Amino acid sequence: MLRLRPIGLMAIGHACVDVYQGAVPALVPFLVTERGLGYVAVSGITLAATLLSSVVQPVFGVLTDRRPLAWLIPISMTTAGLGIALVGVGDAYLLSWLAAALSGLGVAAYHPEAARMARAVSGGSHVGMSWFSVGGNVGFALAPVLVTPIIAAGGLGLTPVLVVPALVGALVTSLAVRTRPTSAVLERERVGRDDWPSFLRLSAIMVCRSIVFVGLGTFIALYAGERVGGGTTTGGAALFVLFAAGAFGTLLGGRFATRYGRVRTMRTSYAVAVPAIAGLVFVPGPAFFAFLTVTAIAMSIPFSLHVTLGQDFLPGRVGTAGGMTLGLAVSIGGVATPILATIAEHSSLRLALSTLIALALAGSLIGYALDEPAAE
């Protein structure tokens, strides 16, 4: 039971920081309606929040492999919240872009050291890491619940209120850091040879998954309004379903991996996602939300498994592996959103989202080039 307390605190902190990854897509409909931005312009905001994170995240991973940086966790969370708080301040597009980039920097700094500490306090178990990972999914799910009613009530000028989760998360995580001040020591006790070829194949799978999930997160609110009606309210509901079902899928991932193995679970989940995304894009009517639920679950089951697989493939660089699997692999999908936006503006949002089907299929097929890491 003693282990559950720090991993629980870490999961709460992860939820608080990933609110700010979910806040970006939740703000998209308001940026469109209030500021008149087009698909490409709003995808630029998403890109700002993800590109800087993608570039600097490996740097933070290398730093945390050299020495413990537990103090960085609450500071990075506060930075992520401050960035989103400033997105709606003023009407200048450049300032909003820079604020989103600041938030992305905070997210990038958080994940490598947080993943290291979470692995230590969970004893390296799949289920324990799934609880930490699901904290991030919960944060994504809560983002539209927090953002949509606040911004709908007072407009983008109320974004400073959104800094509150970051302050709460920083406080909670500070308690976890004090509770387990030597958590990084457990990581340094791992030995083994780094398997870079397998890690790179896993990275390719994570990139496919990231493009699908970030693409859906960026445009599903707008697509839901087109398919179901109801404007920003329906869009917020669609985002909640995407992220809440994703949280449920992440918890299932730890259980399935324990019973069936991580690689097998990963391959099967991405295969299930292929027809689910096709139904989401092409089947009309209320079935939209059913297909969205299945898609979110299938795409999220492998999420925590990516983390433990990456750390087992790179046992000598668990900080780098954690940063790549929890942070970079999530944020890099934002780099592809302008491509999806361009397709949407020159044809239709349906055609843009249909390209995600092939990426889910690729994730499943690449999985057949991976083997389960040997037991220690």
SULJOCOR-V376889 format. One record per residue. N is the residue number from 1. PHI is phi as a letter, one per 30 degrees, with the letter a starting at -180 (* if undefined). PSI is psi as a letter, one per 20 degrees, with the letter a starting at -180 (* if undefined). NEAR is the number of other C-alpha atoms within 8 Angstrom. Layout:
# SULJOCOR-V376889
N | PHI | PSI | NEAR
N | PHI | PSI | NEAR
This chain:
# SULJOCOR-V376889
1 | * | h | 4
2 | d | h | 5
3 | d | h | 8
4 | d | h | 9
5 | d | g | 8
6 | d | h | 12
7 | d | h | 14
8 | d | g | 10
9 | d | g | 12
10 | d | h | 13
11 | d | g | 14
12 | d | g | 12
13 | d | g | 13
14 | d | h | 14
15 | d | g | 16
16 | d | h | 15
17 | d | h | 17
18 | d | i | 13
19 | e | h | 16
20 | d | i | 15
21 | d | h | 12
22 | d | h | 15
23 | d | h | 13
24 | d | g | 14
25 | d | h | 13
26 | d | h | 15
27 | d | i | 10
28 | e | g | 10
29 | e | h | 12
30 | d | h | 13
31 | d | h | 12
32 | d | g | 11
33 | d | h | 8
34 | d | h | 8
35 | c | i | 8
36 | i | k | 7
37 | d | q | 9
38 | c | a | 7
39 | e | g | 10
40 | d | g | 10
41 | d | g | 8
42 | d | h | 12
43 | d | h | 13
44 | d | h | 10
45 | d | g | 12
46 | d | g | 14
47 | d | h | 12
48 | d | g | 13
49 | d | h | 19
50 | c | h | 15
51 | d | g | 14
52 | d | g | 11
53 | e | g | 18
54 | d | h | 14
55 | d | g | 7
56 | c | i | 10
57 | e | g | 15
58 | e | h | 12
59 | d | g | 7
60 | d | h | 13
61 | d | g | 16
62 | d | g | 11
63 | d | g | 8
64 | d | h | 13
65 | d | h | 11
66 | d | h | 6
67 | a | q | 6
68 | d | p | 8
69 | b | l | 8
70 | e | h | 9
71 | d | h | 8
72 | d | h | 10
73 | d | g | 14
74 | d | h | 13
75 | d | g | 10
76 | d | h | 14
77 | d | g | 17
78 | d | h | 13
79 | d | g | 12
80 | d | g | 17
81 | d | h | 17
82 | d | h | 14
83 | d | g | 14
84 | d | h | 18
85 | e | h | 14
86 | c | i | 11
87 | e | h | 13
88 | c | j | 13
89 | d | o | 11
90 | i | r | 6
91 | c | i | 8
92 | d | p | 6
93 | d | g | 6
94 | d | g | 6
95 | d | h | 10
96 | d | h | 14
97 | d | g | 13
98 | d | h | 9
99 | d | g | 14
100 | d | h | 16
101 | d | h | 15
102 | d | g | 13
103 | d | g | 16
104 | d | h | 17
105 | d | g | 15
106 | d | g | 15
107 | d | g | 16
108 | d | g | 17
109 | d | h | 13
110 | d | g | 13
111 | d | g | 12
112 | d | g | 20
113 | d | h | 18
114 | d | g | 11
115 | d | h | 12
116 | d | g | 13
117 | d | g | 10
118 | d | g | 12
119 | d | g | 13
120 | d | g | 12
121 | d | i | 13
122 | c | i | 12
123 | i | j | 7
124 | i | j | 10
125 | d | q | 8
126 | d | g | 13
127 | d | g | 10
128 | d | g | 13
129 | d | h | 16
130 | d | h | 14
131 | d | g | 13
132 | d | g | 14
133 | d | h | 14
134 | d | h | 15
135 | e | g | 14
136 | d | g | 16
137 | d | h | 15
138 | d | g | 13
139 | e | g | 16
140 | e | g | 17
141 | d | h | 17
142 | d | h | 13
143 | e | g | 14
144 | d | h | 15
145 | d | h | 10
146 | d | g | 8
147 | d | g | 12
148 | e | g | 13
149 | d | h | 8
150 | d | g | 10
151 | d | h | 13
152 | d | h | 8
153 | d | h | 6
154 | b | j | 8
155 | i | r | 10
156 | d | i | 12
157 | d | i | 10
158 | c | j | 11
159 | e | h | 14
160 | e | h | 12
161 | d | h | 7
162 | d | i | 11
163 | d | i | 13
164 | e | g | 8
165 | e | h | 11
166 | d | g | 14
167 | d | g | 11
168 | d | g | 9
169 | d | h | 16
170 | d | h | 14
171 | d | g | 9
172 | d | g | 11
173 | d | h | 14
174 | d | h | 10
175 | d | h | 9
176 | d | g | 11
177 | d | g | 10
178 | d | h | 7
179 | d | h | 7
180 | b | m | 9
181 | d | i | 7
182 | c | k | 6
183 | e | h | 10
184 | d | h | 10
185 | d | h | 7
186 | d | h | 9
187 | d | h | 11
188 | d | i | 8
189 | d | i | 6
190 | d | p | 8
191 | b | r | 7
192 | k | r | 6
193 | c | p | 7
194 | d | p | 9
195 | c | n | 8
196 | d | g | 8
197 | e | g | 6
198 | d | h | 9
199 | d | h | 11
200 | d | h | 8
201 | d | g | 12
202 | d | h | 12
203 | d | h | 11
204 | d | g | 10
205 | d | g | 13
206 | d | h | 13
207 | d | g | 12
208 | e | g | 13
209 | d | g | 13
210 | d | g | 15
211 | d | g | 15
212 | d | g | 12
213 | d | g | 10
214 | d | h | 13
215 | d | g | 16
216 | d | g | 9
217 | d | h | 12
218 | d | h | 14
219 | c | i | 9
220 | d | h | 12
221 | d | g | 18
222 | d | g | 11
223 | d | h | 11
224 | d | h | 13
225 | d | h | 13
226 | d | g | 7
227 | d | h | 9
228 | c | h | 10
229 | i | r | 8
230 | j | i | 8
231 | i | c | 8
232 | d | h | 12
233 | d | g | 8
234 | d | h | 13
235 | d | g | 16
236 | d | h | 13
237 | d | g | 10
238 | d | g | 13
239 | d | g | 14
240 | d | g | 13
241 | d | g | 14
242 | e | g | 13
243 | d | h | 14
244 | d | g | 13
245 | d | h | 12
246 | d | h | 16
247 | d | g | 16
248 | d | g | 10
249 | d | h | 14
250 | d | g | 19
251 | d | g | 13
252 | d | h | 9
253 | e | g | 16
254 | d | g | 16
255 | d | g | 10
256 | d | h | 11
257 | d | h | 13
258 | d | h | 10
259 | d | g | 6
260 | c | i | 8
261 | j | q | 10
262 | d | g | 13
263 | d | g | 11
264 | d | g | 8
265 | d | g | 14
266 | d | g | 13
267 | e | g | 13
268 | d | g | 9
269 | d | g | 13
270 | d | h | 14
271 | d | g | 11
272 | d | h | 9
273 | d | h | 15
274 | e | g | 12
275 | d | h | 9
276 | d | g | 12
277 | d | h | 14
278 | e | g | 11
279 | d | g | 10
280 | e | g | 13
281 | d | h | 10
282 | c | h | 7
283 | d | p | 9
284 | d | r | 7
285 | i | a | 7
286 | d | i | 7
287 | e | i | 9
288 | e | g | 15
289 | d | h | 10
290 | d | g | 8
291 | d | h | 12
292 | d | g | 14
293 | d | g | 11
294 | d | g | 11
295 | e | g | 12
296 | d | g | 14
297 | d | g | 14
298 | d | h | 14
299 | d | i | 15
300 | c | h | 12
301 | e | g | 18
302 | d | i | 14
303 | e | g | 11
304 | d | h | 15
305 | d | h | 15
306 | e | h | 11
307 | d | g | 13
308 | d | h | 11
309 | d | g | 10
310 | d | g | 14
311 | d | h | 12
312 | d | h | 8
313 | d | h | 12
314 | b | m | 14
315 | d | h | 12
316 | d | i | 10
317 | b | l | 11
318 | d | h | 13
319 | d | g | 14
320 | d | g | 14
321 | d | g | 14
322 | d | g | 18
323 | d | h | 18
324 | d | g | 14
325 | d | h | 14
326 | c | h | 13
327 | c | f | 16
328 | e | g | 14
329 | d | h | 14
330 | d | g | 12
331 | d | h | 15
332 | d | h | 15
333 | d | h | 18
334 | d | h | 17
335 | d | h | 10
336 | d | i | 10
337 | d | h | 15
338 | d | h | 12
339 | d | g | 7
340 | d | h | 11
341 | d | h | 13
342 | d | g | 10
343 | d | g | 12
344 | d | g | 13
345 | d | h | 10
346 | c | i | 6
347 | b | e | 7
348 | a | q | 9
349 | d | h | 11
350 | d | g | 10
351 | d | g | 10
352 | d | g | 12
353 | d | h | 12
354 | d | h | 11
355 | d | i | 8
356 | d | h | 11
357 | d | g | 13
358 | d | h | 9
359 | d | h | 12
360 | d | g | 15
361 | d | g | 12
362 | d | g | 10
363 | e | g | 15
364 | d | g | 15
365 | d | g | 9
366 | d | h | 11
367 | e | h | 13
368 | d | i | 8
369 | c | j | 7
370 | c | q | 10
371 | c | q | 6
372 | d | p | 7
373 | e | q | 7
374 | d | q | 4
375 | d | q | 3
376 | d | * | 2
